Each structure stands twice: as structure tokens, then as C-alpha cells.
Amino acid sequence: MITIEQEKEIGQYLSTKKLNSDLFFEIKDHFLQQISALMDEKQSNFQEAFLQTKISWSRELEMVRADALTFRKVTRIEKQTIQRRFRNITLYSIAFSLLFTGIVFIDPDLFVYFQLSLFGITLVLLGYNFIFRKMRLYSYLQLSFHPLILKNALMAMVLFTGLYFLYDSVAVVEGTQWTKFFSLYAMAAQIQLLYFNARKTNVLI
């Protein structure tokens, strides 16, 4: 039987891994079950069972870089969750950008309205995050250097550089619909990041 003090010790160990709240409680439950099973089945004392459990979870709880374009470290198990979340954000942003870039191609005047609408949504989410203290000013400033935003900027630079060398004209590059696509993508990704942050979901903000 695990005592309250022993449960606190497990919690203190897991808190050093900086897990998000949902993952923290999920892994803590696994630790409690695994330690209890070892204590009952193998007649191990708490410290022995706790050590064996930590060893068995060592790979999943190893601290690694969350993304190639950030120095922030998270546990390996949380990195997998974050990367899945990033893939979903990217797919939704691409789908949104392609759809609205196509609409803007038909009626270019709509681009300004789309930008204003997205800017308004961004302001609302920012206000919510600041008012309820889910984000600090420093975190907002860092948002411009978020891995998803940086990847978008890098892709844009590569594409525009290629178009420039291909057509040898800045005007041709600026006149393509790709500028609108990358602009819409960046705003769509930022909105999703702020939304997840408002829900206290780890998206590296």
C-alpha cells in the first residue's frame, strides 16, 4: 500500500519533468499502479519498486528537444504528443490557406477582409490569454519565433528565392498568390497556437 508521503515523492519526481497537467496525472497513475504491483507481487519495498519503475520509464521521460527549431526541452513522450498536435495545426493551416487563397484569386479584394477578420480573432484570443493570465508578454514576443512560424518563413524564403532566380524579377514574386498563401498560413497557425494555449495545452508557448 502506497502512503500519502510516498505518493508525494512520486509527484515531486514527475514534476521535475515539466509535464502538462493531463499527462502528469496520467503518468502518475501508471507509476502508482506499477509500483503497487511490484510491491505486492515481488514483495519489494517502496524505494526498490520506485527505482524499477523509474528505470522502466527512463526512455519515455528522457528530456529531449521538442522540435528542431527550438531549444526548449520536454520529455520524449510529450514530444510525440506535441509533434502530432503540430502536424494537425499545419494541416488545418494549409487547408485553410489553400481554400482562401483560391477565393482571393477569384476576388482579390476579399484578401483585406480575410486579413482583418483573422487579425480580429487574434486580438480576441490574445486578450483572453492576457486577461486570464494564460500568457505573459514575453511569451507573446516569442511567438514570432515559434517553430511552426519559423518553418513557414523558411519555406517562403526558399520558394520566393527560387521564383526570383527563375524569373529574375521581384515584381513577379510579389505578384504571385504564394505571398497571400504564406500570410494566411501564418495567421491561421498563430490563431490555433493561441487557442491551444488558452486551453492550457502545451504548444511550446
C-alpha positions in Angstrom: 0.0 0.0 0.0 1.4 3.3 -1.1 1.3 6.0 1.6 0.5 9.7 1.1 4.1 10.6 1.6 5.3 8.1 -1.0 2.7 9.4 -3.4 4.0 12.9 -2.8 7.5 11.6 -3.6 6.3 10.2 -6.9 4.6 13.5 -7.7 7.8 15.5 -6.9 9.8 13.3 -9.2 7.4 13.7 -12.1 7.1 17.5 -11.5 10.8 17.8 -12.4 9.9 16.5 -15.9 7.7 19.6 -16.5 4.8 17.6 -17.9 1.5 19.2 -18.8 -1.2 18.6 -16.2 -3.1 15.9 -18.2 0.0 13.9 -19.0 1.3 14.4 -15.4 -1.7 12.8 -13.8 -1.9 10.0 -16.4 1.7 9.0 -15.9 1.4 9.4 -12.2 -1.5 6.8 -12.2 0.7 4.5 -14.2 3.5 4.9 -11.7 1.2 4.2 -8.8 -0.2 1.1 -10.4 3.2 -0.2 -11.4 4.8 0.4 -8.0 1.9 -1.2 -6.2 2.1 -4.2 -8.4 5.8 -4.6 -7.8 5.3 -4.2 -4.0 2.6 -6.8 -4.0 3.9 -9.4 -6.5 7.6 -9.2 -5.8 7.5 -8.2 -2.2 9.7 -5.2 -3.0 9.8 -2.2 -0.7 8.7 1.2 -2.0 12.1 2.5 -2.9 13.1 -0.6 -4.8 9.7 -0.6 -6.7 10.0 3.2 -7.3 13.5 2.8 -8.7 12.5 -0.1 -11.0 9.5 1.9 -12.3 11.7 5.0 -13.0 14.1 2.8 -14.9 11.3 1.3 -17.0 10.1 4.8 -17.8 13.5 6.3 -18.4 13.3 6.5 -22.2 9.8 8.0 -22.2 10.7 10.5 -19.6 14.1 11.5 -21.1 14.3 15.2 -21.7 14.8 16.0 -25.4 14.4 19.0 -27.7 10.7 19.5 -28.5 11.5 20.5 -32.1 14.5 21.0 -34.4 13.8 24.8 -34.4 13.6 25.3 -30.6 15.9 24.8 -27.6 13.1 24.0 -25.3 13.2 20.5 -23.8 10.3 18.2 -23.0 10.0 14.5 -22.2 10.2 12.2 -25.2 6.6 11.0 -24.5 5.3 14.6 -24.5 7.4 15.5 -27.7 5.4 12.8 -29.6 2.1 14.4 -28.4 3.3 17.9 -29.3 4.5 16.8 -32.8 1.2 15.2 -33.5 -0.5 18.4 -32.5 1.8 20.4 -34.7 1.0 18.2 -37.7 -2.7 18.8 -37.1 -2.2 22.6 -36.8 -0.1 22.5 -40.0 -2.6 20.5 -42.0 -5.5 22.8 -40.9 -3.5 25.9 -41.7 -2.5 24.6 -45.2 -6.1 23.6 -45.9 -7.4 27.0 -44.8 -4.8 28.9 -46.7 -5.3 26.9 -49.9 -9.1 27.4 -49.7 -9.0 31.2 -49.0 -6.1 31.8 -51.5 -8.3 30.2 -54.1 -11.2 32.5 -53.2 -8.8 35.5 -53.2 -7.6 34.5 -56.6 -11.2 34.8 -57.9 -11.8 38.1 -56.0 -8.6 39.8 -54.8 -10.5 42.4 -52.8 -11.5 39.8 -50.3 -7.9 39.4 -49.1 -8.1 42.5 -47.0 -11.3 41.3 -45.3 -9.8 37.9 -44.6 -6.8 39.6 -43.0 -8.9 41.9 -40.9 -11.1 39.0 -39.7 -8.1 36.9 -38.8 -6.5 39.9 -37.1 -9.7 40.4 -35.1 -9.8 36.8 -34.0 -6.1 37.0 -33.0 -6.8 40.1 -30.8 -9.7 38.4 -29.1 -7.5 35.3 -28.3 -4.6 37.5 -27.2 -7.0 39.5 -24.9 -8.3 36.3 -23.4 -4.8 34.9 -22.8 -3.6 38.1 -21.2 -6.7 38.8 -19.1 -6.8 35.3 -17.6 -3.0 35.2 -17.3 -2.5 32.2 -19.6 0.3 34.1 -21.4 2.9 36.6 -20.5 4.1 39.4 -22.7 7.5 37.7 -23.1 5.7 34.5 -24.4 3.8 36.6 -27.0 7.0 38.2 -28.2 8.5 34.7 -28.5 5.5 33.6 -30.6 7.2 35.1 -33.7 10.0 32.6 -33.3 7.7 29.6 -32.8 8.8 26.5 -34.7 5.7 26.5 -36.9 6.0 30.2 -37.7 9.7 29.8 -38.5 9.1 26.8 -40.8 6.6 28.9 -42.7 9.1 31.7 -43.0 11.8 29.4 -44.2 9.5 27.7 -46.8 8.5 31.2 -48.0 12.1 32.3 -48.3 13.1 29.2 -50.3 10.1 29.5 -52.6 10.5 33.2 -53.2 14.2 32.9 -53.8 13.6 30.2 -56.3 11.0 32.3 -58.1 13.3 35.3 -58.1 16.1 33.3 -59.7 13.7 31.7 -62.1 12.0 34.9 -63.3 14.7 37.4 -62.3 12.1 39.8 -61.1 10.9 40.9 -57.7 7.6 42.1 -59.2 6.8 38.6 -60.4 7.5 37.1 -56.9 5.3 39.8 -55.2 2.6 39.3 -57.7 2.2 35.5 -57.1 -0.6 34.2 -54.9 2.0 32.5 -52.7 2.6 35.7 -50.7 -1.1 35.6 -49.7 -0.9 31.9 -49.0 2.0 32.2 -46.6 0.5 35.2 -44.9 -2.8 33.4 -44.4 -1.0 30.3 -43.2 1.0 32.2 -40.6 -2.1 33.9 -39.2 -4.1 30.6 -39.2 -1.3 28.8 -37.3 -0.9 31.7 -34.8 -4.7 31.6 -34.1 -4.5 27.9 -33.4 -1.5 28.2 -31.2 -3.2 30.9 -29.1 -6.4 28.8 -28.9 -4.5 25.8 -27.6 -2.6 28.0 -25.2 -5.9 29.4 -23.8 -6.9 25.8 -23.1 -3.6 25.2 -21.3 -2.5 22.7 -24.0 1.3 22.6 -24.5 2.2 24.1 -27.9 5.6 25.5 -26.8 4.3 29.0 -25.9 
